[in-house]
Amino acid sequence: MMTFFREGGVMMYPLLLVTIVMIVLSIRAWLRLGRGDAASVTLGTGIDAIVFWGGYAVVLGVLGTLVGVSMAAQAISMAGEISTTLVWQGIRIALSTTIYGLLVFAVSLLVWFALRARHRRQLAAGG
């Protein structure tokens, strides 16, 4: 797993931090819902923050890809003649940040949907 993060470049570490923040927010919201804290105003905001951080992961992923492609283009221009296999390997690594960011976003949407549905059910039940 750590090889994936090292291979993905410097932007993978902020993406990992965003993932950890999203996990902490999700667990916190789930525990608050379990305690019956659905009427709290801050709970809805905390649940919505999960989607924000997921979207932020996509932005970081795209930024990481753009930085990676830019670095690859610079290395190719300095090297002159280079094999296409090496070029595609660099592009694959550059795209890993976007792929990871999109995966984090997809998971954040699923978690947000589940928490939001549970929150609304508890509010409707008066709890």
Residue pairs with C-beta under 8 A, 6 or more apart in sequence:
4 12
4 96
5 12
5 13
5 16
6 12
7 93
7 96
8 15
8 64
8 93
8 96
8 97
8 100
9 64
9 67
9 68
9 93
9 94
9 96
9 97
10 64
10 67
11 60
11 61
11 63
11 64
11 67
11 68
11 97
12 64
12 96
12 97
12 100
14 60
15 57
15 60
15 61
15 64
15 97
15 100
15 101
15 104
18 53
18 56
18 57
18 60
18 104
19 57
19 104
21 53
22 50
22 53
22 54
22 57
22 104
22 107
22 108
22 111
25 46
25 49
25 50
25 53
26 50
26 111
26 115
28 46
29 43
29 46
29 47
29 50
29 115
30 115
32 40
32 43
32 46
33 43
33 115
33 118
33 119
33 122
36 122
36 127
37 43
38 119
38 122
38 123
38 127
39 123
39 127
43 119
44 119
47 112
47 115
47 116
47 119
48 112
50 108
50 111
50 112
50 115
51 108
51 109
51 112
53 108
54 104
54 105
54 106
54 107
54 108
54 109
54 112
55 105
55 108
57 100
57 101
57 104
57 105
57 108
58 98
58 101
58 102
58 104
58 105
59 101
60 97
60 101
61 97
61 98
61 99
61 100
61 101
61 102
61 104
62 97
62 98
62 101
63 97
64 94
64 97
64 98
64 101
65 94
65 95
65 97
65 98
67 94
68 90
68 93
68 94
68 95
68 97
69 91
69 94
71 94
72 87
72 90
72 91
72 94
75 90
76 82
76 87
76 90
